[in-house]
């Protein structure tokens, strides 16, 4: 059941990402929309935080190498993701400066790149995932890179909300696929 926390977190993220993408332009103009979106995003961040703790404490893959490393890597990614989403949600709720979120996403970007590379090597040597699952995980992690760069660019005035909205919707949809495959709902 510990792996259910991964599906739980990814599902929460996918909802927040898709709803954020759909409403990104509106929430910057309408304070009521911003606050509603802020609550949704904050709840998703809290869900991701809880799932991160459950994953690392429950060690569903085991405690040997590379299982422990994969779990720690995903738990750390989820932890940082939770900080980004909670802060994003709170900023929408209270009208705070969002440039710090963009800065945080660049730190998350570094972790995400390391995770993608490490997962490639772990999977090459230890077959952590079958090929289909590995591709789904890597594409999803890549979509998160787009989100992270988009958050940075948007919060620093380097792109339009529509670009980040597209990234968020894409990663939200890809995350649904990951959630249903990582949880075993659909076997790949």
N, C-alpha and C positions, 0 to 999 in steps of 0.2 A: 504493500500500500504506500510505501514511501515514494515510489516513483510517481504515484498519482499527484504528488505535490508539484512535479515538473509540469504535468499537463495543466494543473490548477494555475500555476504561474503564467504559463504561456497563453492559456485561455484568457486570463485577466489582461495580459499585455495586448493580445489581439483585439479585444473589445476596446481598450483604451486607445490603441493605435488607430483603429478604423474610425472610431467616433471622433478622435482628435483630427484625423485627416479630413473627414467630412466637414468638420466645424471650425477648422483652423482660421479661416478668413473671417467667419462670423464672430468668433469669440474675441477677436481683437477690436471689433466695433461695438459689440453689445455686451455690457457688463453682466447682465443676467445669464447670457449664454456662457460667458467666461467662467462664472461661478459654478454653474451646473457641470461644465466640462471639468473644472477644477476638482469637484467632488469625485467624479468618475475616475479621473486620472490618479487622484490620491488613493482611492480605494484599490485601484490596480497596483499601485506601488506598494501598499501595505500587503496585499496578497502575494506579490513577488518576494517581499522581504520574508514573510512567514515561510513561504516555500523554500527559500534559500536556507533557512535554519533547519527545516525538516530534512532537506536533502543531505546536508552535511552531518547532521546528528544521526540520521537513520542509516546512512551508508548502504543503500540498496544494492549497489554493485559489488560490495565487499570492501575489504581493507587492504588487499594486495595491490601490487603494481600491475597494470596502469589504472585499475578501477578507482583506487583512492584518489589518484591524480585527476582523473576525468571528473569525478564528483566534486572535488575541491574547485576545479576550474569553473564548472558550471555554477556552483554555489557562489563563488566570487563574482562571476558575471551577473548573476541574478541580484546579488547584494547591491552592486553598483547601479544596475538598472533600477532597482527599487529607490535608491537615493535620487536618481534623475527624475523618475516619475512622481515621487512624493513631492519633490521640490517644484517640479513643473506644475503639479496640481495646486500646491499652496500658492505659487506665484499667480496662477490664474484666479484663485480665490481672493487674494489680498492685493493684487496689482503690483507685485514686487518686480524688481529688475530681473529680466530673464537671461541676461548675458552670462551670468554665472552658470546657468544650466548648460549653455553652449560650451563653456569651458569644461564643465564636468563631462560632457559627452566626448570631448577629445581625449580625456583620460580613459574613459570607457572604450573609446576607439582603439587605443593601444592594447588594452586587455583583450579586446575582441580579436584583434589581429593575431596576438600571441595564441589565443585559444584556437583560432582556425588553423594555424600552422602546427601547433602541438597536437591537435586532434588528427591532423593528416598523418603525422609521424606515428602516433599511438595506433591509429587504425591500420597503417601500413604494416606495422610490426606485430600487432596483437589482435587484429580484426575485432575492434571494439564494436563496430557496426557492420552490417552487411552493406553492399554497395548502394542499394536504394536508400536505406536509412542514412548512410553517410552523406549522400548527395543532398538529401532533404535538410540535414543538419547544417551542412556547409552553405547551402543557398540561403537558409534562414539567417545564419550568422552574417553572411554577406549583406542581406537586406538590412540588418541592424547597423552595419557600417554606414549604409546610405542614410539611415535615420540619424546617426550620430553626426555625420558631416552636415546633414541638412539642418539639424538643431543648431550647430555651431554657426553655419552660414546665415540662418534666419535670425538668430539672436544677435548677430553682429552686423546685420544689414547688408549681407552679401548675396542674398537670394530672396525670392518672393515666397509668400506663404503657400502658393499653389504647388511649388516644387516640393517643399517639405510635406505638404498634404499628400502628394502622390507617393512619396517614399513611405510615409506612415501607413497608407492604405495597402500598398504592396507588401510591406513587412507584416502587417496585421493578417492579411490573407495567407501569406506563406506560413505564418505562425500557427494558423488554424491547422494546416496540413501537418506541421510538426507536432502540435498538441495531440492530434488523433493518432499519429504513428508512434510517437515516443511513449504514449500511455498504453499502447497495445490495442486501442479501439479498432484500428485498422492495421493488420499485420503487413509489413513490407519485407 
